Amino acid sequence: MSATNLNIRTDKEIKNQAEKIFNELGLNMTTAINMFLRTVVREYGIPFELRLDVPQETAAEAALESKKMLSDLSECKSSNEETIKG
């Protein structure tokens, strides 16, 4: 298999931190990047989950809405039980 060069730009501190971790694992940057690329090819995609961060405000609103819905359900259940006991 023929080799080619891959030039990327990244944050210097991230590169340094990653190199430290790779060194502890007995890898160099080239080997680690090649492992990533081979995994992408093998799995036909990024080998980890990609998702958007949910803003805190939206998450808090969703939690409040869920609590309200649960409360509404228990009120309906209580009301139905009283009707059945009638």
C-alpha positions as CSV (number, residue, x, y, z in Angstrom):
1,M,0.0,0.0,0.0
2,S,1.4,3.4,-0.9
3,A,1.6,6.1,1.7
4,T,0.5,9.7,1.5
5,N,0.9,12.8,3.7
6,L,-2.0,14.3,5.6
7,N,-1.6,17.8,6.9
8,I,-4.1,19.0,9.5
9,R,-4.4,22.1,11.6
10,T,-5.4,21.8,15.3
11,D,-5.1,23.6,18.5
12,K,-1.6,23.4,19.9
13,E,-2.6,22.5,23.5
14,I,-5.0,19.8,22.3
15,K,-2.2,18.3,20.2
16,N,0.2,18.4,23.1
17,Q,-2.3,16.7,25.4
18,A,-3.2,14.1,22.9
19,E,0.5,13.3,22.3
20,K,1.0,12.8,26.0
21,I,-1.8,10.3,26.1
22,F,-0.6,8.5,23.0
23,N,2.9,8.3,24.4
24,E,1.6,6.7,27.6
25,L,-0.2,4.2,25.4
26,G,3.0,3.5,23.4
27,L,1.7,5.2,20.3
28,N,2.8,8.2,18.2
29,M,0.5,10.7,16.6
30,T,0.8,9.1,13.1
31,T,-0.1,5.6,14.5
32,A,-3.1,7.1,16.5
33,I,-4.5,9.0,13.5
34,N,-4.1,5.9,11.3
35,M,-6.0,3.9,13.9
36,F,-8.8,6.4,13.8
37,L,-8.9,6.5,10.0
38,R,-9.0,2.7,9.8
39,T,-11.8,2.5,12.3
40,V,-13.8,5.1,10.3
41,V,-13.4,2.9,7.2
42,R,-14.2,-0.4,9.1
43,E,-17.3,1.1,10.7
44,Y,-18.4,3.3,7.8
45,G,-18.6,6.3,10.0
46,I,-17.2,8.2,13.0
47,P,-16.3,5.7,15.7
48,F,-18.0,7.7,18.5
49,E,-21.3,9.4,19.2
50,L,-21.8,12.8,17.7
51,R,-24.5,15.0,19.3
52,L,-25.4,18.6,19.9
53,D,-25.2,20.0,23.4
54,V,-28.6,20.8,24.9
55,P,-28.6,24.4,26.3
56,Q,-29.1,24.3,30.1
57,E,-32.2,26.5,29.7
58,T,-33.8,24.1,27.3
59,A,-33.0,21.1,29.6
60,A,-34.5,22.9,32.6
61,E,-37.7,23.7,30.7
62,A,-38.0,20.1,29.5
63,A,-37.6,18.9,33.1
64,L,-40.3,21.2,34.3
65,E,-42.6,20.1,31.5
66,S,-42.0,16.4,32.3
67,K,-42.9,17.0,36.0
68,K,-46.1,18.8,35.0
69,M,-47.1,16.0,32.7
70,L,-46.5,13.4,35.4
71,S,-48.5,15.5,37.8
72,D,-51.3,15.8,35.3
73,L,-51.3,12.0,34.8
74,S,-51.5,11.3,38.5
75,E,-54.4,13.8,38.8
76,C,-56.2,12.0,35.9
77,K,-55.5,8.6,37.6
78,S,-56.9,9.8,40.9
79,S,-60.0,11.3,39.2
80,N,-60.6,8.0,37.3
81,E,-60.3,5.9,40.5
82,E,-62.8,8.1,42.3
83,T,-65.2,7.8,39.3
84,I,-64.9,4.0,39.3
85,K,-65.4,3.8,43.1
86,G,-68.4,6.2,42.5
